């Protein structure tokens, strides 16, 4: 999940994305 979080953050650094990926 950590890898996905990094990829998502690179594509769209949004707090909502971070929370959704972390959840």
PyMOL Python script that loads the backbone (N, CA, C, O; Angstrom):
from pymol import cmd

cmd.read_pdbstr("""\
ATOM      1  N   UNK A   1       0.834  -1.200   0.000  1.00  0.00           N
ATOM      2  CA  UNK A   1       0.000   0.000   0.000  1.00  0.00           C
ATOM      3  C   UNK A   1       0.874   1.257   0.000  1.00  0.00           C
ATOM      4  O   UNK A   1       0.512   2.289  -0.565  1.00  0.00           O
ATOM      5  N   UNK A   2       2.017   1.138   0.641  1.00  0.00           N
ATOM      6  CA  UNK A   2       2.929   2.298   0.688  1.00  0.00           C
ATOM      7  C   UNK A   2       3.387   2.667  -0.723  1.00  0.00           C
ATOM      8  O   UNK A   2       3.518   3.847  -1.050  1.00  0.00           O
ATOM      9  N   UNK A   3       3.627   1.658  -1.550  1.00  0.00           N
ATOM     10  CA  UNK A   3       4.063   1.935  -2.926  1.00  0.00           C
ATOM     11  C   UNK A   3       2.961   2.665  -3.679  1.00  0.00           C
ATOM     12  O   UNK A   3       3.231   3.615  -4.414  1.00  0.00           O
ATOM     13  N   UNK A   4       1.724   2.227  -3.499  1.00  0.00           N
ATOM     14  CA  UNK A   4       0.593   2.868  -4.179  1.00  0.00           C
ATOM     15  C   UNK A   4       0.469   4.317  -3.711  1.00  0.00           C
ATOM     16  O   UNK A   4       0.212   5.219  -4.508  1.00  0.00           O
ATOM     17  N   UNK A   5       0.653   4.524  -2.420  1.00  0.00           N
ATOM     18  CA  UNK A   5       0.542   5.872  -1.864  1.00  0.00           C
ATOM     19  C   UNK A   5       1.542   6.794  -2.551  1.00  0.00           C
ATOM     20  O   UNK A   5       1.195   7.908  -2.943  1.00  0.00           O
ATOM     21  N   UNK A   6       2.781   6.335  -2.698  1.00  0.00           N
ATOM     22  CA  UNK A   6       3.809   7.146  -3.341  1.00  0.00           C
ATOM     23  C   UNK A   6       3.432   7.472  -4.776  1.00  0.00           C
ATOM     24  O   UNK A   6       3.601   8.604  -5.229  1.00  0.00           O
ATOM     25  N   UNK A   7       2.922   6.476  -5.488  1.00  0.00           N
ATOM     26  CA  UNK A   7       2.543   6.684  -6.888  1.00  0.00           C
ATOM     27  C   UNK A   7       1.396   7.690  -6.973  1.00  0.00           C
ATOM     28  O   UNK A   7       1.411   8.591  -7.811  1.00  0.00           O
ATOM     29  N   UNK A   8       0.417   7.531  -6.113  1.00  0.00           N
ATOM     30  CA  UNK A   8      -0.730   8.449  -6.134  1.00  0.00           C
ATOM     31  C   UNK A   8      -0.278   9.860  -5.777  1.00  0.00           C
ATOM     32  O   UNK A   8      -0.721  10.833  -6.386  1.00  0.00           O
ATOM     33  N   UNK A   9       0.593   9.964  -4.801  1.00  0.00           N
ATOM     34  CA  UNK A   9       1.072  11.287  -4.383  1.00  0.00           C
ATOM     35  C   UNK A   9       1.804  11.968  -5.532  1.00  0.00           C
ATOM     36  O   UNK A   9       1.722  13.185  -5.699  1.00  0.00           O
ATOM     37  N   UNK A  10       2.518  11.174  -6.319  1.00  0.00           N
ATOM     38  CA  UNK A  10       3.266  11.740  -7.444  1.00  0.00           C
ATOM     39  C   UNK A  10       2.311  12.180  -8.552  1.00  0.00           C
ATOM     40  O   UNK A  10       2.533  13.185  -9.227  1.00  0.00           O
ATOM     41  N   UNK A  11       1.239  11.395  -8.720  1.00  0.00           N
ATOM     42  CA  UNK A  11       0.273  11.710  -9.775  1.00  0.00           C
ATOM     43  C   UNK A  11      -0.645  12.858  -9.344  1.00  0.00           C
ATOM     44  O   UNK A  11      -0.913  13.773 -10.123  1.00  0.00           O
ATOM     45  N   UNK A  12      -1.123  12.802  -8.097  1.00  0.00           N
ATOM     46  CA  UNK A  12      -2.041  13.844  -7.615  1.00  0.00           C
ATOM     47  C   UNK A  12      -1.878  13.997  -6.110  1.00  0.00           C
ATOM     48  O   UNK A  12      -2.565  13.319  -5.346  1.00  0.00           O
ATOM     49  N   UNK A  13      -0.985  14.868  -5.674  1.00  0.00           N
ATOM     50  CA  UNK A  13      -0.744  15.075  -4.236  1.00  0.00           C
ATOM     51  C   UNK A  13      -1.933  15.745  -3.548  1.00  0.00           C
ATOM     52  O   UNK A  13      -1.960  16.962  -3.365  1.00  0.00           O
ATOM     53  N   UNK A  14      -2.906  14.929  -3.175  1.00  0.00           N
ATOM     54  CA  UNK A  14      -4.098  15.476  -2.521  1.00  0.00           C
ATOM     55  C   UNK A  14      -4.326  14.786  -1.184  1.00  0.00           C
ATOM     56  O   UNK A  14      -4.148  13.572  -1.083  1.00  0.00           O
ATOM     57  N   UNK A  15      -4.716  15.534  -0.155  1.00  0.00           N
ATOM     58  CA  UNK A  15      -4.960  14.951   1.173  1.00  0.00           C
ATOM     59  C   UNK A  15      -6.011  13.849   1.108  1.00  0.00           C
ATOM     60  O   UNK A  15      -5.895  12.838   1.800  1.00  0.00           O
ATOM     61  N   UNK A  16      -7.027  14.039   0.287  1.00  0.00           N
ATOM     62  CA  UNK A  16      -8.091  13.031   0.171  1.00  0.00           C
ATOM     63  C   UNK A  16      -7.511  11.737  -0.387  1.00  0.00           C
ATOM     64  O   UNK A  16      -7.836  10.650   0.090  1.00  0.00           O
ATOM     65  N   UNK A  17      -6.656  11.854  -1.395  1.00  0.00           N
ATOM     66  CA  UNK A  17      -6.044  10.654  -1.989  1.00  0.00           C
ATOM     67  C   UNK A  17      -5.195   9.940  -0.948  1.00  0.00           C
ATOM     68  O   UNK A  17      -5.245   8.717  -0.820  1.00  0.00           O
ATOM     69  N   UNK A  18      -4.415  10.719  -0.209  1.00  0.00           N
ATOM     70  CA  UNK A  18      -3.532  10.124   0.804  1.00  0.00           C
ATOM     71  C   UNK A  18      -4.352   9.351   1.826  1.00  0.00           C
ATOM     72  O   UNK A  18      -4.019   8.218   2.176  1.00  0.00           O
ATOM     73  N   UNK A  19      -5.421   9.967   2.298  1.00  0.00           N
ATOM     74  CA  UNK A  19      -6.267   9.303   3.306  1.00  0.00           C
ATOM     75  C   UNK A  19      -6.903   8.058   2.699  1.00  0.00           C
ATOM     76  O   UNK A  19      -6.925   6.999   3.326  1.00  0.00           O
ATOM     77  N   UNK A  20      -7.418   8.185   1.486  1.00  0.00           N
ATOM     78  CA  UNK A  20      -8.076   7.044   0.841  1.00  0.00           C
ATOM     79  C   UNK A  20      -7.099   5.902   0.619  1.00  0.00           C
ATOM     80  O   UNK A  20      -7.448   4.740   0.823  1.00  0.00           O
ATOM     81  N   UNK A  21      -5.867   6.222   0.200  1.00  0.00           N
ATOM     82  CA  UNK A  21      -4.884   5.165  -0.045  1.00  0.00           C
ATOM     83  C   UNK A  21      -4.405   4.572   1.269  1.00  0.00           C
ATOM     84  O   UNK A  21      -4.170   3.368   1.372  1.00  0.00           O
ATOM     85  N   UNK A  22      -4.263   5.431   2.273  1.00  0.00           N
ATOM     86  CA  UNK A  22      -3.778   4.952   3.569  1.00  0.00           C
ATOM     87  C   UNK A  22      -4.831   4.085   4.253  1.00  0.00           C
ATOM     88  O   UNK A  22      -4.510   3.126   4.955  1.00  0.00           O
ATOM     89  N   UNK A  23      -6.094   4.442   4.032  1.00  0.00           N
ATOM     90  CA  UNK A  23      -7.189   3.685   4.621  1.00  0.00           C
ATOM     91  C   UNK A  23      -7.233   2.342   3.920  1.00  0.00           C
ATOM     92  O   UNK A  23      -8.079   1.507   4.238  1.00  0.00           O
TER      93      UNK A  23
END
""", "prot")
cmd.dss("prot")
cmd.show_as("cartoon", "prot")
cmd.util.cbc("prot")
cmd.orient("prot")
